């Protein structure tokens, strides 16, 4: 699942395509380990090895399996089905297993990009990418982005390329910008 390359427009190419950082999978892995250990301890040590207690062994097995499915398998599937993609035209975010949601932000609507990182996220290279747009809901937060500093730089590079392409130095806008900056010399 995730982003489908057939969604690209003519002339559009992918700059980066990524899933959420692996940091979001730490809790599900811990739940799996604790559930498995608890099940093994109950199965072999706590519950007596008598035929009258078989129902309790199976009840503990069912509870451990339910915990693993709810708190381990489901987060892995959600992680696998969430992607963020930057192209030369837009920022694309897709997520969801049964109910898919997608958000496309055209690069010409993006005003600013910033990132936030906790201490642990800084150590692991993850963070939240904040994208400010011209829309009503101006801030879009992409959580748990891997290599968040690099992703912010890539979005900024696209914004700068767009700005430079939009204003040619030979156009009236380009001359007005150079005059305002004091760099324009009249020959």
N, C-alpha and C positions, 0 to 999 in steps of 0.2 A: 504494500500500500504506500501512500505518500504522494509525492508529486509525479505527475505524468508528463513526460516531455512533449506529448502531443498537444498540450495546453499552450505551448509557446507560439507567439505570433511570428509572422514573417520577419526575418532579420533579427529576431530576439535570440540571445544566447545566455546560458547559465554561467554565472560567475562563481557562485557557491551553492551547494545543496547539502543540508545537514539535518541531522536529528538532534534531539535534546542531548545535553551532556550526560555521560554515564553516571554522574552523581545522583540522578533521580532514581537509579536502580539499586542504590545501596540499601535503602530500607526494605525493598522487596526481597533482596538476597538474605538480609538478616532475619526477616520473618520466615523465610524458607528454612534456614538453618535452625532457628529456635523451634519451629514446628516439628521438624524431623527429629531433633534431639529429644523433645518432649515425648513424641510418639514412641521412640525407641526405649526411653526410660520407663514409660508407663507399660509398654508391651512386655518388656523383659524383666523389670525390677519391681515395680510398684504393685501391679495387679498379680495376685497369686496365680500359680499355675494349676488351677483347678477348673474342672469343666463348668462349674456354676458361674464363673466370672467371665466367660467368653463374650457375653453381651457387652460388658464394660470395655473389653479390649477393642471390639469393633466400634463401639461408640467413640472411643478416643481416636481411632483411626479415621472415622468419618469427620470428626471435628478438626483434626490436623489437616486432612485433605481439603476441607472447606476453607480453612485459613489460608492454605497454600494457593488455592484457586482465587480467592477474593483479594488477598494482599500480596501475591507474588505473580501469578499468571496474568491477571488483569492489568497491573501496572506495566508489565513487559509489553503486552499487546498495545496499550495506549502509547507507550514510548515508540514502538515500531511504526505506529500510524500517525505520528506527528512529525512534520518536516517544515523547515524554513528554507526558502530558496530566494536568492538574489539574482536577477537577470539585469541586462543593460537597460530594461524599461521599467521594471517593477520589483517590489518586494512581495513575495508570495508566502503565505502561512496556511498550512492545511493540517487539520487534526480531526480525530474522531474515529470510532470503530463502527458503530451502527448508525449514528447520526454524524455525518461529515459536515464540518464547517470550514470555510475557506475565506481568507481575506487577502485581497490584492491591493497594494498601495502603489500607485504610479509614482515613479521617481520624481516627476515634475511637481508632485504634491508634497513631497517631503521637505520640511524646513530645517530640521536639526536631528542629529542622532547622538545619543549619549549612552553610557552604560553604567551599571551599578554592580558592585561586587562586595560580598561579605568577606571576612578573613579566610574562611574555608574555601569559598569560591575562588579567591585570589590564588590560593595555594594549588587548586586543581585546574585553574584556567577556565572556569565557568562564570556566568553572570547573567544579568538581565539587560537586554538591549532595549532602550527607550527610543522610539521613533516618533517625532513630532510632525504632524501633518497639517494641511490646511483645512481638514474636515472638521465637522462639529465636534466629534470626539477626537480631540487633537493628539492625545498621546496613546500610542500603541506599545504595549510591553510584551516583548518576546522573552519568556522566562527560560532559564537553564540553557542558555546558548553556549555551546562549546567554542573555545577560542574567541571570547567576546571582544577583546581588543582588536583582533585581526578583522572580525566581522564588521565592527564599527568603522574601521579604516577602509574596508572595501565599499561600504555604503557611502562613506564620505567621498571616496574617489569617484564613484558614479555620480554623486551630486556635483562635484567639481567639474567633471567632464561635461555634464549636462549644461552647467552654467557657462562654461567656455564655448561650447558648441552653439548655445542660444544667442550669445552676444559676440558677433564678429567685430574685430577692431576696425574694420572698414565701414561698418554700418553706423548710422547716426547714433544709436544707443551706445556703441563702443566708443565713439569719439566723445560723447557726452560724459561717459564714465571716466575716460582718461583726462578730460578737462577738469572734472571734479576732483580727481586725485592729484592734479598738478603735474602730471607726467606728460601732457600733450604739448608738443612743440610745433608751432606754426612755422612753416617754411616759406 
